[in-house]
Amino acid sequence: MCHNVTAFRKLYDRYPLAVYRYSISFLNEEICAEEMVQEVFLKVWMNKQGLDLYLSFGSYLFVITRNLIVNFVRKQIMTNN
């Protein structure tokens, strides 16, 4: 478990700004982008056992981010209709 936490911390230290910038480019709200960063890394942590170490983590992270943004926007549209 300790190795998981250490590895996760290294990833969290490396990627949050990139996830934030990607998120804000779609959401245009700082608070939503900050929450998206938290949501993305929570999803990574929850699915840590299924990570494929041979794939690009950066690409994996942005696919997760894109999917969460799409889901967020869909919910916003449904809420406002």
PyMOL commands that set and color helices and strands:
alter all, ss='L'
color gray80, all
select helices_A, chain A and resi 2-14+16-27+30-46+48-50+57-80
alter helices_A, ss='H'
color red, helices_A
deselect
rebuild
show_as cartoon
